[in-house]
């Protein structure tokens, strides 16, 4: 059980902080729930991002992918590895 300090501060038990991913400096939400208080860590998911920011991030990712594919040249045939798939099957059956 945690104690309230003279400054009305509360320490979150380490086990709970680790379980819920609460880190120093992170904001938490306190909500009245009848006779109880609910404490929730602030969460930011990609669904909560501003639509303009999401589009900008998507455009950046798309451009990076285009740049990567510019230099990509598909192979003209099978690569000479010194073995064939059939040989692998034969070796495994011994």
BAFIVO-159649 format. One line per 2 residues: number of its first residue (from 1); their letters; for each residue y, z, x of N, C-alpha, C, O. Coordinates in nm, 4 decimals. Last residue first. Example, Ala and Ser with C-alpha at 12.3 -4.5 7.8 and 13.67 -1.06 7.14 Angstrom:
2
2	sa	-0.2250:0.7080:1.2850:-0.1060:0.7140:1.3670:0.0030:0.7870:1.2900:0.1138:0.8039:1.3409; -0.5690:0.7800:1.3190:-0.4500:0.7800:1.2300:-0.3300:0.7800:1.3200:-0.3319:0.8465:1.4236
END
This chain:
94
94	xx	-3.9386:-4.5561:1.9028:-4.0447:-4.5244:2.0006:-4.0944:-4.3853:1.9863:-4.1832:-4.3435:2.0607; -3.7258:-4.6149:1.7426:-3.8569:-4.6102:1.6808:-3.9679:-4.5714:1.7762:-4.0821:-4.5554:1.7332
92	xx	-3.4985:-4.6426:1.8960:-3.5117:-4.5202:1.8145:-3.6518:-4.5063:1.7543:-3.6920:-4.3955:1.7185; -3.5338:-4.8952:2.0046:-3.5360:-4.7777:2.0921:-3.5600:-4.6496:2.0131:-3.6320:-4.5601:2.0574
90	xx	-3.5023:-5.0583:1.7755:-3.6299:-5.0577:1.8475:-3.6417:-4.9338:1.9361:-3.7486:-4.8731:1.9424; -3.2352:-5.0094:1.7139:-3.3382:-4.9732:1.6167:-3.4750:-4.9643:1.6840:-3.5541:-4.8748:1.6541
88	xx	-3.1161:-5.1146:1.9427:-3.0994:-4.9729:1.9118:-3.2060:-4.9265:1.8136:-3.2610:-4.8173:1.8280; -3.1811:-5.3841:1.9181:-3.2372:-5.3060:2.0296:-3.2234:-5.1561:2.0037:-3.3122:-5.0791:2.0403
86	xx	-3.0226:-5.4521:1.6986:-3.1682:-5.4553:1.6848:-3.2351:-5.3740:1.7955:-3.3332:-5.3037:1.7712; -2.7696:-5.4436:1.8109:-2.8052:-5.3461:1.7072:-2.9577:-5.3372:1.6929:-3.0137:-5.2287:1.6771
84	xx	-2.7832:-5.4845:2.1670:-2.7666:-5.5345:2.0310:-2.8071:-5.4260:1.9332:-2.8717:-5.3282:1.9706; -2.6010:-5.4532:2.4753:-2.7091:-5.4169:2.3843:-2.6806:-5.4759:2.2470:-2.5673:-5.5125:2.2158
82	xx	-2.3790:-5.5226:2.6101:-2.5001:-5.5067:2.6897:-2.6186:-5.4618:2.6048:-2.7260:-5.4352:2.6586; -2.1587:-5.5811:2.4684:-2.1755:-5.4410:2.5075:-2.2975:-5.4200:2.5968:-2.3165:-5.3118:2.6524
80	xx	-1.9333:-5.8132:2.3888:-2.0532:-5.7993:2.4721:-2.0624:-5.6565:2.5229:-1.9849:-5.6150:2.6090; -1.8342:-5.8293:2.0523:-1.8016:-5.7833:2.1864:-1.9318:-5.7649:2.2640:-2.0284:-5.7086:2.2126
78	xx	-1.8303:-6.1154:1.8390:-1.8877:-5.9875:1.8806:-1.8531:-5.9546:2.0256:-1.8443:-6.0436:2.1102; -1.5029:-6.2691:1.8075:-1.6477:-6.2627:1.7891:-1.6999:-6.1274:1.8335:-1.6225:-6.0360:1.8621
76	xx	-1.2402:-6.2453:1.8488:-1.2886:-6.3790:1.8139:-1.4399:-6.3800:1.7930:-1.4972:-6.4849:1.7633; -1.0627:-5.9703:1.7030:-1.1515:-6.0270:1.8043:-1.2074:-6.1597:1.7547:-1.2199:-6.1827:1.6344
74	xx	-0.7188:-5.9856:1.5994:-0.8600:-5.9618:1.5714:-0.9472:-6.0289:1.6764:-0.9101:-6.1322:1.7321; -0.4507:-5.8360:1.7404:-0.5186:-5.9645:1.7359:-0.6672:-5.9376:1.7117:-0.7335:-5.8744:1.7939
72	xx	-0.1451:-5.6726:1.6949:-0.2895:-5.6691:1.6695:-0.3457:-5.8097:1.6614:-0.2958:-5.8932:1.5859; 0.1280:-5.6663:1.7115:0.0533:-5.6895:1.8347:-0.0974:-5.6927:1.8162:-0.1706:-5.7135:1.9129
70	xx	0.1937:-5.6160:1.4428:0.2452:-5.7351:1.5110:0.1627:-5.7681:1.6344:0.1310:-5.8845:1.6591; 0.1028:-5.3697:1.3605:0.0198:-5.4862:1.3303:0.0697:-5.6132:1.3978:-0.0059:-5.7097:1.4090
68	xx	0.3076:-5.1961:1.4365:0.1746:-5.1828:1.4974:0.0930:-5.3102:1.4784:0.0224:-5.3534:1.5694; 0.5113:-5.2831:1.2662:0.5282:-5.2950:1.4115:0.3932:-5.2861:1.4829:0.3678:-5.3598:1.5782
66	xx	0.4022:-5.2083:1.0185:0.4281:-5.3498:1.0483:0.4416:-5.3731:1.1981:0.3896:-5.4713:1.2511; 0.4032:-4.9280:1.0492:0.2764:-4.9992:1.0348:0.2929:-5.1480:1.0638:0.2063:-5.2080:1.1274
64	xx	0.6793:-4.8798:1.0585:0.5954:-4.8459:1.1748:0.4623:-4.9208:1.1690:0.4142:-4.9709:1.2706; 0.7437:-4.9618:0.7967:0.7968:-5.0357:0.9113:0.7163:-5.0068:1.0381:0.6883:-5.0977:1.1162
62	xx	0.6126:-4.7625:0.6495:0.5759:-4.9028:0.6322:0.6238:-4.9860:0.7508:0.5504:-5.0720:0.7996; 0.7511:-4.5339:0.7302:0.6084:-4.5455:0.7586:0.5637:-4.6917:0.7496:0.4859:-4.7386:0.8328
60	xx	1.0046:-4.5928:0.6257:0.9869:-4.5717:0.7697:0.8404:-4.5906:0.8086:0.8100:-4.6560:0.9084; 0.9459:-4.6022:0.3508:0.9954:-4.7218:0.4189:0.9791:-4.7105:0.5702:0.9435:-4.8083:0.6359
58	xx	0.8716:-4.3336:0.3083:0.7747:-4.4406:0.2863:0.8165:-4.5677:0.3589:0.7336:-4.6340:0.4213; 1.1157:-4.2073:0.3594:0.9996:-4.1776:0.4434:0.8933:-4.2859:0.4306:0.8321:-4.3256:0.5298
56	xx	1.2663:-4.3187:0.1500:1.3068:-4.3406:0.2891:1.1906:-4.3145:0.3837:1.1689:-4.3908:0.4778; 1.1292:-4.2199:-0.0741:1.1356:-4.3642:-0.0499:1.1722:-4.3938:0.0947:1.1153:-4.4843:0.1557
54	xx	1.1739:-3.9429:-0.0371:1.0369:-3.9953:-0.0387:1.0363:-4.1450:-0.0116:0.9531:-4.1935:0.0651; 1.4528:-3.9364:-0.0644:1.3917:-3.8997:0.0633:1.2494:-3.9530:0.0715:1.2082:-4.0031:0.1762
52	xx	1.4744:-4.0089:-0.3334:1.5378:-4.0923:-0.2305:1.4773:-4.0645:-0.0937:1.4531:-4.1569:-0.0160; 1.3346:-3.7962:-0.4639:1.2825:-3.9332:-0.4670:1.3445:-4.0253:-0.3621:1.2753:-4.1109:-0.3071
50	xx	1.2885:-3.4953:-0.2853:1.3833:-3.5817:-0.3536:1.3302:-3.7249:-0.3515:1.2848:-3.7711:-0.2469; 0.9713:-3.3354:-0.3163:1.0768:-3.3974:-0.2360:1.1641:-3.4858:-0.3242:1.1187:-3.5428:-0.4234
48	xx	0.7583:-3.2456:-0.4563:0.8858:-3.1803:-0.4833:1.0011:-3.2418:-0.4049:1.1165:-3.2042:-0.4252; 0.5399:-3.3771:-0.3603:0.5806:-3.4073:-0.4974:0.7167:-3.3473:-0.5303:0.7836:-3.3935:-0.6227
46	xx	0.4962:-3.2631:-0.1136:0.5549:-3.3971:-0.1165:0.6012:-3.4338:-0.2566:0.6933:-3.5141:-0.2712; 0.6039:-2.9210:-0.1494:0.5021:-3.0248:-0.1404:0.5708:-3.1600:-0.1481:0.6881:-3.1699:-0.1842
44	xx	0.6856:-2.6117:-0.0512:0.7445:-2.7443:-0.0643:0.6321:-2.8442:-0.0463:0.5715:-2.8513:0.0606; 0.7061:-2.2795:-0.1665:0.6218:-2.3930:-0.1292:0.7000:-2.5216:-0.1482:0.7712:-2.5390:-0.2472
42	xx	0.7577:-1.9432:-0.1027:0.8203:-2.0707:-0.1353:0.7307:-2.1818:-0.0841:0.6848:-2.1776:0.0300; 0.5245:-1.7043:-0.2301:0.5871:-1.7724:-0.1162:0.6455:-1.9051:-0.1625:0.5901:-1.9713:-0.2503
40	xx	0.5881:-1.4658:-0.4799:0.5335:-1.5973:-0.4480:0.6023:-1.6540:-0.3255:0.7251:-1.6524:-0.3171; 0.5150:-1.1794:-0.6557:0.5754:-1.2268:-0.5307:0.5081:-1.3589:-0.4959:0.3857:-1.3650:-0.4835
38	xx	0.5834:-1.0186:-0.9544:0.5053:-1.1243:-0.8902:0.5834:-1.1716:-0.7682:0.7029:-1.2002:-0.7768; 0.5583:-0.6983:-1.0829:0.6443:-0.7908:-1.0084:0.5524:-0.8908:-0.9402:0.4548:-0.8524:-0.8756
36	xx	0.5013:-0.5562:-1.4132:0.4666:-0.5901:-1.2749:0.5731:-0.6780:-1.2122:0.6651:-0.7254:-1.2789; 0.5441:-0.5322:-1.6798:0.5433:-0.4080:-1.6040:0.5154:-0.4300:-1.4558:0.5065:-0.3335:-1.3799
34	xx	0.6678:-0.8516:-1.6900:0.6378:-0.7350:-1.7735:0.6518:-0.6074:-1.6934:0.7604:-0.5771:-1.6439; 0.7396:-0.9625:-1.4224:0.6296:-1.0052:-1.5088:0.5860:-0.8854:-1.5930:0.4806:-0.8262:-1.5695
32	xx	0.9978:-1.0868:-1.2227:0.9543:-0.9817:-1.3138:0.8468:-1.0393:-1.4043:0.8603:-1.1500:-1.4563; 0.9541:-1.2209:-0.8999:0.9720:-1.2443:-1.0431:0.9215:-1.1249:-1.1222:0.8160:-1.0690:-1.0923
30	xx	1.0628:-1.3382:-0.5951:1.0265:-1.2161:-0.6672:1.0545:-1.2417:-0.8149:1.1657:-1.2798:-0.8515; 0.9660:-1.5622:-0.3411:1.0273:-1.5470:-0.4726:0.9739:-1.4199:-0.5381:0.8532:-1.3959:-0.5371
28	xx	1.0543:-1.5911:0.0033:0.9576:-1.5619:-0.1010:1.0325:-1.5371:-0.2309:1.1485:-1.4960:-0.2302; 1.1086:-1.7894:0.2945:1.1592:-1.7253:0.1739:1.0457:-1.7022:0.0761:0.9528:-1.7824:0.0666
26	xx	1.0313:-1.7169:0.6353:1.0042:-1.7921:0.5133:1.0579:-1.7163:0.3925:1.0531:-1.5934:0.3887; 1.0620:-1.5418:0.8422:1.1727:-1.6316:0.8123:1.1532:-1.7125:0.6854:1.2485:-1.7706:0.6335
24	xx	0.7169:-1.5344:0.9250:0.8505:-1.4760:0.9403:0.9591:-1.5809:0.9157:0.9491:-1.6942:0.9626; 0.5023:-1.6732:0.6646:0.5433:-1.6581:0.8036:0.6826:-1.5965:0.8106:0.7588:-1.6047:0.7143
22	xx	0.2184:-1.6894:0.4671:0.3575:-1.6432:0.4723:0.3928:-1.6146:0.6176:0.3219:-1.5408:0.6859; -0.0386:-1.7733:0.3880:0.0419:-1.8556:0.4789:0.1878:-1.8173:0.4849:0.2733:-1.9034:0.5056
20	xx	-0.2040:-1.6092:0.2454:-0.1172:-1.6973:0.1693:-0.0217:-1.7786:0.2564:0.0670:-1.8459:0.2040; -0.3413:-1.4724:0.4492:-0.4157:-1.5374:0.3408:-0.3307:-1.6405:0.2677:-0.3800:-1.7475:0.2320
18	xx	-0.1344:-1.3607:0.6009:-0.2211:-1.4630:0.6591:-0.2938:-1.5415:0.5505:-0.3060:-1.6636:0.5595; -0.0306:-1.1797:0.4124:0.0561:-1.2822:0.4710:-0.0276:-1.3952:0.5298:0.0045:-1.5126:0.5109
16	xx	-0.2533:-1.0151:0.3681:-0.2005:-1.0984:0.2591:-0.1122:-1.2104:0.3124:-0.1180:-1.3232:0.2633; -0.2807:-0.8988:0.6224:-0.3931:-0.9717:0.5633:-0.3453:-1.0637:0.4505:-0.3916:-1.1772:0.4390
14	xx	-0.0329:-0.7655:0.6577:-0.0701:-0.8795:0.7415:-0.1811:-0.9627:0.6786:-0.1752:-1.0856:0.6817; 0.1702:-0.6804:0.3768:0.0538:-0.6534:0.4601:0.0064:-0.7800:0.5317:0.0058:-0.8885:0.4735
12	xx	0.5159:-0.7034:0.3979:0.3968:-0.7643:0.3382:0.2790:-0.7335:0.4295:0.2874:-0.7586:0.5497; 0.7453:-0.4469:0.3572:0.6646:-0.5206:0.4536:0.5412:-0.5742:0.3829:0.4700:-0.4995:0.3158
10	xx	1.0588:-0.4424:0.1976:0.9153:-0.4202:0.1864:0.8457:-0.5048:0.2923:0.8823:-0.6202:0.3146; 1.3733:-0.2757:0.1584:1.2912:-0.3799:0.2189:1.1445:-0.3405:0.2097:1.1098:-0.2224:0.2134
8	xx	1.5769:-0.0986:0.0848:1.5006:-0.1674:-0.0194:1.4215:-0.2862:0.0353:1.4045:-0.3864:-0.0341; 1.6641:0.0540:0.2871:1.7411:-0.0691:0.2617:1.6735:-0.1564:0.1562:1.7081:-0.2735:0.1399
6	xx	1.4724:0.2456:0.3097:1.6011:0.2869:0.2531:1.6920:0.1676:0.2235:1.7857:0.1785:0.1444; 1.1703:0.0623:0.2141:1.2581:0.1310:0.3074:1.3875:0.1719:0.2377:1.4100:0.1377:0.1216
4	xx	0.8704:0.1072:0.0399:1.0046:0.0496:0.0334:1.0945:0.1314:0.1261:1.0960:0.2543:0.1190; 0.5406:0.0515:0.1656:0.6492:0.1413:0.1261:0.7808:0.0652:0.1257:0.7994:-0.0296:0.2021
2	xx	0.2224:-0.0792:0.0537:0.3457:-0.0893:0.1311:0.4497:0.0082:0.0771:0.4482:0.0434:-0.0408; -0.1168:0.0000:0.0845:0.0000:0.0000:0.0000:0.1243:0.0000:0.0899:0.1293:0.0714:0.1901
END
